[in-house]
């Protein structure tokens, strides 16, 4: 048995799964055929490479083997003749026996695949699942675990998404100039949703899903690189934003795995390498008309530039939230701005803004509104009212780690409750 064959198979799977699947989807026009053929080709590599040796171009070997597997699969189907004729007429099936692994061609295929997975005709949860499956190489049960749904439910989402692409004739292509802004927004939203589910899971016991954070950053970098030499500023900004948030990952948890708020984190544990990578990207993204991700990245950059919590430039953060309210107005942005105002101008000023938001009832079901209100009341010494708001937040929170944090805060104010 030749050494390192298994390692070579794993390496090409980790680095080239999305490239290979993207090329096969272009060749056969079918997600299922492409994925199944790729899986069979990797299985063949596991069997053959230990004895035959690792080929000179492992990805080319996998692609060529997968093409043969796909054609064999079609050949076994009852309508083989009609399908082959239609594929041949479209020029999709290549009859050459030579490996086809043109890196520039595959880059284009991956870009097409990103925009296909994130087509606005698909439901958002389907976009997320399909992106993780085809571009991340995650198995259905892994995606199901990440989003706390049964594997059968996630499998159905994937089936429906692929069927929708096929039946609706969604093109496997990069959108033209007129359609690009809306489609790019969908792609960026999906990638950021994946990151957020890793950084602040909505449910379950884990405070951080590092694997999802890493995968989202990889997808963001991939998108930005594929759109070089002039990637859209929002694609650059999203990569910067995720790097800055993720740089604080190790400092967000204590020894027991519970959350530590930003103000109390040990900043020496922040990943300075990621911060150094991200800060020039923030400047680059702000060089043109700033979009929502660019402004959010600039806010995060202000936190990461401060060596101590008390050094944070809160007035600048308030100004950035003013800008964010103009480019992407939402109650949650207004809530975050209110917290920044509290830190810049005094707790009472921030509390007044939060009370205005609470009066509209738009965020009444959002636990962080009540948690932020409780925190400001605690700082002001209004423990009875703080306890009431902590209780409301606890009734709404779904993440176990956040729940434990809120319970600790509630215990801090309860002794003074008469």
C-alpha positions in Angstrom: 0.0 0.0 0.0 1.4 3.4 -1.0 1.6 5.9 1.8 -0.6 9.0 2.2 -3.3 7.9 -0.1 -6.0 8.3 2.5 -4.7 11.7 3.4 -4.6 12.7 -0.3 -8.3 11.7 -0.7 -9.3 13.7 2.4 -7.2 16.7 1.3 -8.8 16.9 -2.2 -12.3 16.4 -0.6 -11.6 19.3 1.8 -10.2 21.6 -0.8 -12.0 20.7 -4.0 -15.4 19.3 -3.2 -17.2 22.5 -4.2 -15.1 22.9 -7.4 -15.8 19.3 -8.4 -19.5 19.4 -7.8 -19.8 22.8 -9.6 -18.1 21.3 -12.7 -20.3 18.2 -12.6 -23.5 20.3 -12.3 -22.5 22.3 -15.3 -21.7 19.0 -17.2 -25.0 17.2 -16.3 -27.3 19.9 -15.3 -28.5 18.0 -12.2 -27.5 18.5 -8.5 -28.3 14.9 -7.5 -26.4 13.3 -10.4 -23.4 15.6 -9.7 -23.3 14.9 -6.0 -23.8 11.1 -6.3 -21.2 10.8 -9.0 -18.7 12.9 -6.9 -19.3 10.7 -3.9 -18.8 7.5 -6.0 -15.6 8.9 -7.4 -14.2 9.7 -4.0 -15.2 6.1 -2.9 -13.3 4.8 -5.9 -10.3 6.9 -4.9 -10.3 5.4 -1.4 -10.2 1.9 -3.0 -7.7 2.5 -5.8 -5.2 5.2 -4.7 -3.6 3.1 -1.9 -2.6 0.5 -4.6 -2.3 2.5 -7.8 -0.8 5.6 -6.2 -2.1 9.2 -6.0 -2.5 10.6 -9.5 -0.6 13.7 -10.6 -3.8 15.8 -10.5 -6.2 14.3 -7.9 -9.0 16.7 -8.7 -8.8 15.9 -12.4 -8.9 12.2 -11.6 -12.0 12.7 -9.4 -13.8 14.7 -12.0 -13.1 12.3 -14.8 -14.1 9.3 -12.7 -17.2 11.1 -11.6 -18.1 11.8 -15.2 -17.8 8.1 -16.0 -19.9 7.2 -12.9 -22.6 9.7 -13.9 -22.7 8.4 -17.5 -22.9 4.8 -16.2 -25.8 5.8 -13.9 -27.7 7.4 -16.8 -27.0 4.4 -18.9 -28.7 2.2 -16.4 -31.9 4.2 -16.5 -34.7 3.2 -18.8 -34.7 6.5 -20.7 -30.9 6.4 -21.2 -31.0 6.9 -25.0 -33.3 10.0 -24.8 -31.2 11.5 -22.0 -27.9 10.9 -23.7 -29.2 12.4 -26.9 -30.5 15.5 -25.0 -27.2 15.9 -23.1 -25.2 15.4 -26.3 -27.3 17.9 -28.2 -26.7 20.4 -25.5 -23.0 19.8 -25.5 -22.9 19.0 -21.8 -21.3 15.5 -22.0 -17.7 15.6 -23.0 -16.5 12.5 -24.8 -12.8 13.2 -24.2 -11.0 10.7 -22.0 -8.5 13.3 -21.0 -8.9 15.0 -17.5 -10.5 18.3 -17.7 -9.4 20.5 -14.8 -9.1 24.1 -15.9 -8.8 26.2 -12.7 -10.2 29.3 -14.3 -13.2 27.4 -15.7 -13.9 25.8 -12.3 -13.7 29.2 -10.7 -16.5 30.3 -13.0 -18.5 27.2 -12.2 -18.3 27.8 -8.5 -19.5 31.4 -9.0 -22.4 30.1 -11.0 -23.1 27.6 -8.2 -23.1 30.2 -5.5 -25.7 32.3 -7.3 -27.8 29.2 -8.2 -27.9 28.0 -4.6 -28.9 31.5 -3.4 -31.5 32.3 -6.1 -34.3 34.5 -4.6 -36.9 32.1 -5.9 -35.8 29.6 -3.3 -36.9 29.9 0.4 -34.2 31.3 2.6 -33.8 28.1 4.6 -33.4 26.2 1.4 -30.7 28.6 0.2 -28.8 28.1 3.4 -29.1 24.3 3.3 -28.2 24.0 -0.4 -25.2 26.3 0.0 -23.8 24.3 2.9 -24.4 21.0 1.0 -23.0 21.9 -2.4 -20.3 24.5 -1.5 -19.4 23.3 2.0 -19.6 19.6 1.4 -21.6 19.1 4.6 -23.7 16.0 4.8 -27.4 16.3 5.3 -27.3 15.1 8.9 -24.5 17.6 9.7 -26.6 20.5 8.3 -29.7 19.2 10.2 -27.7 19.2 13.5 -26.4 22.7 12.9 -29.9 24.1 12.6 -31.5 21.7 15.1 -34.0 20.1 12.8 -34.5 16.4 12.1 -32.4 15.0 9.2 -35.5 14.0 7.3 -36.7 17.7 7.5 -33.4 18.9 6.1 -33.4 16.3 3.4 -36.8 17.4 2.3 -35.6 21.0 2.1 -32.8 20.0 -0.1 -35.0 17.9 -2.3 -37.5 20.7 -2.7 -34.7 23.2 -3.5 -33.2 21.0 -6.2 -36.7 20.3 -7.6 -37.4 24.0 -7.7 -34.2 24.7 -9.6 -35.1 22.0 -12.1 -38.8 22.7 -12.5 -38.5 26.5 -12.6 -35.6 26.4 -15.0 -33.4 28.5 -12.7 -30.3 29.2 -14.8 -26.9 27.9 -13.7 -25.3 31.2 -14.3 -24.0 34.5 -12.9 -26.7 37.1 -13.1 -26.2 40.0 -15.5 -25.5 43.5 -14.5 -29.1 44.5 -14.0 -29.9 41.5 -11.7 -26.6 41.4 -9.8 -27.4 43.8 -6.9 -30.5 41.9 -5.7 -28.8 38.5 -6.3 -25.6 39.5 -4.6 -27.6 40.7 -1.6 -29.2 37.2 -1.3 -25.8 35.5 -1.5 -24.3 37.8 1.2 -27.4 37.3 3.4 -27.1 33.5 3.2 -23.4 33.6 4.1 -24.0 35.9 7.0 -26.9 33.9 8.2 -24.7 30.8 8.3 -22.1 32.8 10.3 -24.6 34.2 12.7 -26.0 30.7 13.4 -22.5 29.7 14.4 -21.6 32.9 16.3 -24.9 33.2 18.2 -27.0 30.1 17.8 -30.7 30.8 18.1 -31.4 27.6 20.0 -29.7 24.7 21.9 -26.9 24.5 24.4 -23.8 25.5 22.4 -22.9 29.2 22.8 -20.7 29.1 19.6 -20.7 26.8 16.6 -17.1 27.4 15.4 -17.5 25.1 12.5 -20.3 27.2 11.0 -18.3 30.4 11.6 -15.3 29.0 9.8 -17.4 27.7 6.9 -19.1 31.1 6.5 -15.8 32.9 6.4 -14.5 30.4 3.8 -17.6 31.0 1.7 -17.2 34.8 2.0 -13.5 34.7 1.0 -14.4 32.4 -1.9 -17.1 34.8 -3.2 -14.8 37.7 -2.9 -11.9 35.9 -4.6 -14.1 34.7 -7.4 -15.3 38.2 -8.1 -11.8 39.6 -8.3 -10.1 41.8 -9.4 -12.8 44.3 -8.3 -15.0 42.5 -5.8 -18.1 44.4 -4.7 -17.5 46.4 -1.6 -20.2 44.6 0.4 -18.5 41.3 -0.3 -15.3 42.7 1.1 -17.1 44.2 4.0 -18.8 40.9 4.9 -15.5 39.1 5.1 -14.1 41.9 7.3 -17.2 41.8 9.5 -17.1 38.1 10.0 -13.3 38.1 10.7 -13.7 40.8 13.3 -16.6 39.1 15.1 -14.8 35.7 15.0 -11.6 37.2 16.3 -13.3 37.5 19.7 -14.5 33.9 19.8 -12.0 32.5 22.3 -12.7 35.4 24.7 -16.5 35.1 24.6 -16.6 32.0 26.9 -15.5 31.4 30.4 -14.0 28.1 31.8 -17.5 26.6 32.0 -18.4 27.6 28.5 -20.7 30.4 29.5 -20.9 33.7 27.7 -18.7 36.7 28.6 -20.1 40.1 27.4 -17.8 42.2 25.2 -17.2 44.8 28.0 -15.8 42.1 30.3 -13.7 40.1 27.8 -10.0 39.5 28.1 -8.9 41.3 24.9 -5.4 39.7 25.0 -7.3 36.5 23.9 -8.6 38.2 20.7 -7.1 36.9 17.5 -4.9 39.8 16.4 -4.0 38.1 13.2 -7.6 38.1 12.1 -8.1 41.7 13.2 -5.0 42.7 11.2 -6.4 41.0 8.2 -9.8 42.6 8.5 -9.0 46.2 9.3 -7.6 47.0 5.8 -10.7 45.3 4.3 -12.9 47.7 6.3 -11.0 50.7 4.9 -11.4 49.2 1.4 -15.1 48.7 1.8 -15.7 52.2 3.1 -13.8 53.7 0.2 -16.9 53.6 -2.0 -20.5 54.2 -1.0 -20.8 52.4 2.3 -23.4 49.6 2.4 -24.9 47.9 5.5 -22.1 45.4 5.9 -19.4 48.0 5.5 -21.0 50.2 8.3 -21.4 47.1 10.6 -17.7 46.2 9.9 -16.7 49.7 10.7 -18.6 49.5 14.1 -16.9 46.2 14.9 -13.5 47.7 13.9 -14.0 50.4 16.5 -14.4 47.7 19.2 -11.4 45.8 18.0 -9.1 48.9 17.9 -9.8 49.6 21.6 -7.1 48.0 23.8 -9.4 48.3 26.8 -13.2 48.5 27.0 -13.0 52.0 28.4 -11.0 53.1 25.4 -13.9 52.4 23.0 -14.8 55.4 20.9 -18.5 55.3 21.6 -19.3 58.7 20.0 -17.9 57.4 16.7 -19.9 54.2 17.1 -23.0 56.3 17.6 -22.2 58.2 14.4 -21.8 54.9 12.5 -25.2 53.7 13.8 -26.7 57.0 12.6 -25.4 56.1 9.2 -26.6 52.5 9.5 -30.1 53.7 10.3 -30.0 55.6 7.1 -28.8 52.8 4.8 -30.6 49.9 6.6 -33.3 51.2 9.0 -34.7 48.6 11.3 -35.8 48.4 14.9 -32.8 46.2 15.8 -30.4 48.8 14.4 -32.2 51.4 16.5 -31.9 49.2 19.6 -28.1 48.8 19.0 -27.8 52.5 18.5 -29.6 53.1 21.8 -27.1 50.9 23.6 -24.2 52.9 22.0 -25.9 56.2 23.0 -26.1 54.9 26.6 -22.4 54.2 26.6 -21.5 57.6 25.0 -24.0 60.0 26.6 -25.2 58.2 29.7 -27.4 55.3 30.7 -30.5 57.4 31.1 -30.2 58.7 27.5 -30.0 55.2 26.2 -32.8 53.9 28.4 -35.1 56.7 27.1 -34.5 55.5 23.5 -35.1 51.9 24.4 -38.4 52.8 26.1 -39.5 54.6 22.9 -38.7 51.4 21.0 -40.5 49.2 23.6 -43.6 51.4 23.3 -44.0 50.5 19.6 -44.2 46.8 20.5 -42.3 45.9 17.4 -39.5 44.2 19.4 -41.7 43.0 22.3 -40.9 39.3 21.3 -37.2 40.0 21.0 -35.4 38.9 24.1 -32.4 41.3 23.5 -34.6 44.4 23.8 -35.6 43.3 27.3 -32.1 42.2 28.2 -30.6 45.6 27.1 -33.3 47.5 29.0 -32.6 45.3 32.1 -28.9 46.0 31.8 -29.3 49.8 31.7 -31.8 49.7 34.7 -29.2 47.5 36.6 -26.5 50.1 35.9 -28.8 52.9 37.1 -29.6 51.0 40.3 -33.3 50.3 39.5 -33.1 46.7 40.5 -36.8 46.0 40.8 -37.5 47.2 37.2 -34.3 45.5 36.1 -35.5 42.2 37.5 -38.8 42.5 35.7 -37.0 43.1 32.4 -34.7 40.2 33.0 -37.7 38.0 33.7 -39.3 39.0 30.4 -36.0 38.3 28.5 -35.7 34.9 30.1 -39.3 34.1 29.0 -38.2 34.7 25.4 -34.6 33.4 25.1 -34.1 30.1 23.3 -30.3 29.6 23.6 -29.3 27.8 26.8 -26.0 29.7 27.3 -27.7 33.1 27.0 -30.3 31.8 29.4 -27.7 31.1 32.0 -26.1 34.5 31.6 -29.5 36.2 32.1 -30.2 34.1 35.1 -26.9 35.2 36.7 -27.8 38.8 36.0 -31.2 38.3 37.5 -29.7 36.9 40.7 -27.4 40.0 40.9 -30.4 42.3 41.2 -32.9 40.2 43.1 -31.3 40.5 46.6 -32.4 44.2 46.5 -35.9 43.4 45.5 -38.2 44.3 48.4 
